[in-house]
Amino acid sequence: MHKVRPNTLARYRACLRLYFPPPLLKKKLRQLTAKEIGLWLDQLRVTCRCCSLGRCCQRYLSPLTIQYIHALLRTALDHAVREDDLARNVVRNVQVLVGRQQRFEPFTPAEARTFLNAVQDFRLHALFDLALRTGMRRGELLGLRWSDLNLTSGTLTIRQALQYVPGTGLIISPTKTPAPNARSPCPVRPSPP
């Protein structure tokens, strides 16, 4: 049995619930065809997200979401092939457009200073400062404990992350990066005596 992170499992379940039509889910794996999967993915690409509700918002799934759905089904059928439940994975014969992640421009040093000055009196100022100086993920920042800080060596050891899992709530989970490699320079230095 494969273990996945709770957030990943929640995302898989949401994907199945939102995008996989019941007729496809009820079909036997051996009866799936590459053509059928390709047509279904093409239909997802051109169907408005809310058309099933009787009104149209003109919002469509991004190429990255379509790619994720394709990868999820491909991975599931690869597992069925490895378990000898299926002779071959027909999803591997279906091509999808490769989506591009949205690029964002990080703050310049001047913009970072302006932002930090603007939130100077906000209770999470130190968290924002640490995020800007280290580039840590949100969950890693929220999972920090005082014991993770070493003022002598000037490092933070990232051991865990705080995540929200729908239906479960907040959980502490291991980091994506293995703990021995998850060290970050600490912008906080001890004051000289």
C-alpha positions as CSV (number, residue, x, y, z in Angstrom):
1,M,0.0,0.0,0.0
2,H,1.3,3.4,-0.9
3,K,1.2,6.2,1.6
4,V,0.4,9.8,0.5
5,R,0.3,13.0,2.4
6,P,-3.1,13.8,3.9
7,N,-3.4,17.0,1.7
8,T,-2.5,14.9,-1.4
9,L,-5.2,12.4,-0.5
10,A,-7.8,15.2,0.0
11,R,-6.8,16.6,-3.4
12,Y,-7.2,13.2,-5.1
13,R,-10.7,12.8,-3.5
14,A,-11.8,16.3,-4.6
15,C,-10.5,15.6,-8.1
16,L,-12.5,12.4,-8.3
17,R,-15.6,14.0,-7.0
18,L,-15.5,17.1,-9.2
19,Y,-14.1,15.9,-12.5
20,F,-14.6,12.2,-13.0
21,P,-18.1,11.4,-14.3
22,P,-19.9,8.5,-12.7
23,P,-20.1,6.5,-16.0
24,L,-16.3,6.6,-16.2
25,L,-15.9,5.6,-12.6
26,K,-18.3,2.6,-13.0
27,K,-16.6,1.3,-16.0
28,K,-14.3,-1.7,-15.7
29,L,-10.6,-0.8,-16.1
30,R,-10.2,-3.3,-19.0
31,Q,-12.9,-1.6,-20.9
32,L,-11.3,1.9,-20.9
33,T,-10.0,3.1,-24.2
34,A,-7.5,5.8,-25.0
35,K,-10.0,7.4,-27.3
36,E,-12.6,7.6,-24.6
37,I,-10.2,9.1,-22.1
38,G,-9.0,11.7,-24.7
39,L,-12.6,12.7,-25.5
40,W,-13.4,13.1,-21.8
41,L,-10.3,15.3,-21.2
42,D,-11.2,17.4,-24.2
43,Q,-14.7,17.8,-22.9
44,L,-13.3,18.9,-19.5
45,R,-11.2,21.5,-21.2
46,V,-14.2,23.2,-22.9
47,T,-16.8,22.8,-20.2
48,C,-17.5,25.7,-17.9
49,R,-17.0,24.8,-14.2
50,C,-20.5,25.7,-13.2
51,C,-22.6,24.8,-16.3
52,S,-24.0,21.8,-14.4
53,L,-25.6,24.4,-12.0
54,G,-27.6,26.0,-14.8
55,R,-25.6,29.2,-15.2
56,C,-22.4,29.9,-16.9
57,C,-19.5,31.7,-15.3
58,Q,-17.2,31.3,-18.4
59,R,-14.4,29.9,-16.1
60,Y,-12.7,26.8,-17.5
61,L,-10.2,24.4,-16.1
62,S,-6.6,25.4,-16.6
63,P,-4.2,23.3,-18.7
64,L,-2.4,22.5,-15.5
65,T,-5.5,21.1,-13.9
66,I,-6.3,19.0,-17.0
67,Q,-2.7,17.7,-16.8
68,Y,-3.1,16.9,-13.1
69,I,-6.3,14.9,-13.8
70,H,-4.6,13.0,-16.6
71,A,-1.6,12.3,-14.3
72,L,-3.9,11.1,-11.5
73,L,-5.6,8.6,-13.8
74,R,-2.3,7.5,-15.4
75,T,-0.8,6.9,-12.0
76,A,-3.8,4.9,-10.8
77,L,-3.8,2.7,-13.9
78,D,0.0,2.3,-13.6
79,H,-0.6,0.9,-10.1
80,A,-3.2,-1.5,-11.5
81,V,-0.7,-2.7,-14.1
82,R,2.0,-3.3,-11.4
83,E,-0.6,-5.3,-9.4
84,D,-1.4,-7.4,-12.5
85,D,-5.0,-6.2,-12.4
86,L,-4.6,-4.7,-15.9
87,A,-2.4,-5.7,-18.9
88,R,-1.6,-2.2,-20.1
89,N,-2.3,1.4,-19.2
90,V,-4.3,3.0,-22.0
91,V,-4.0,6.5,-20.5
92,R,-0.3,6.5,-21.5
93,N,-1.5,6.7,-25.1
94,V,-3.4,9.9,-24.4
95,Q,-1.6,13.2,-25.0
96,V,-2.5,16.3,-23.1
97,L,-1.4,19.9,-23.6
98,V,1.3,20.8,-21.1
99,G,0.3,23.7,-18.9
100,R,2.6,26.3,-17.7
101,Q,2.7,27.4,-14.1
102,Q,2.0,31.0,-13.6
103,R,5.1,33.0,-13.1
104,F,5.2,35.5,-10.3
105,E,7.6,38.3,-9.7
106,P,9.1,38.2,-6.2
107,F,9.4,41.4,-4.2
108,T,12.5,43.5,-4.9
109,P,14.5,44.3,-1.8
110,A,12.8,47.8,-1.8
111,E,9.3,46.3,-2.1
112,A,10.1,43.8,0.7
113,R,11.2,46.7,3.0
114,T,8.0,48.7,2.0
115,F,5.8,45.7,2.8
116,L,7.5,45.0,6.1
117,N,7.2,48.6,7.1
118,A,3.5,48.6,6.2
119,V,2.9,45.5,8.5
120,Q,5.2,46.7,11.3
121,D,2.4,46.7,13.9
122,F,0.7,43.6,12.6
123,R,1.0,40.5,15.0
124,L,2.5,38.3,12.2
125,H,5.2,40.8,11.3
126,A,8.0,38.4,12.4
127,L,6.5,35.6,10.4
128,F,6.4,37.7,7.2
129,D,9.9,38.9,7.9
130,L,11.1,35.3,8.2
131,A,9.2,34.2,5.1
132,L,10.8,37.0,3.0
133,R,14.3,36.3,4.3
134,T,14.3,32.5,4.0
135,G,11.8,31.6,1.3
136,M,10.3,28.9,3.5
137,R,6.9,27.4,2.6
138,R,3.9,28.6,4.5
139,G,3.3,25.2,6.2
140,E,7.0,25.1,7.2
141,L,6.8,28.5,8.8
142,L,3.6,27.6,10.7
143,G,5.2,24.4,11.9
144,L,8.2,26.0,13.5
145,R,8.9,25.6,17.2
146,W,11.3,27.4,19.4
147,S,13.5,24.3,19.6
148,D,14.0,24.5,15.8
149,L,15.9,27.8,16.2
150,N,19.7,27.7,17.0
151,L,20.9,31.2,17.7
152,T,24.5,30.0,18.3
153,S,24.9,28.6,14.8
154,G,22.4,31.0,13.2
155,T,20.2,28.2,11.7
156,L,16.7,27.0,11.6
157,T,16.0,23.3,11.3
158,I,12.8,22.6,9.4
159,R,11.3,19.4,10.9
160,Q,7.6,19.6,10.3
161,A,4.9,21.5,8.6
162,L,1.4,22.6,9.6
163,Q,-1.3,21.7,7.1
164,Y,-5.1,22.1,6.8
165,V,-6.7,19.0,5.5
166,P,-10.4,19.4,4.5
167,G,-12.6,17.2,6.7
168,T,-9.8,16.7,9.3
169,G,-8.6,20.2,10.2
170,L,-5.0,21.2,11.1
171,I,-2.4,18.5,11.2
172,I,1.4,18.4,11.7
173,S,3.1,16.5,8.9
174,P,6.6,15.8,7.8
175,T,8.2,18.3,5.5
176,K,8.6,17.7,1.7
177,T,12.3,18.0,2.1
178,P,14.0,15.4,4.4
179,A,14.9,16.8,7.8
180,P,18.7,16.6,7.5
181,N,18.6,18.7,4.4
182,A,16.1,21.2,5.6
183,R,18.3,23.8,7.2
184,S,17.9,27.4,6.5
185,P,20.1,30.4,7.5
186,C,18.4,32.2,10.3
187,P,18.1,36.0,9.8
188,V,18.0,36.4,13.6
189,R,21.4,36.7,15.2
190,P,22.1,36.8,18.9
191,S,22.9,40.3,20.2
192,P,26.5,40.9,20.9
193,P,27.3,41.0,24.7
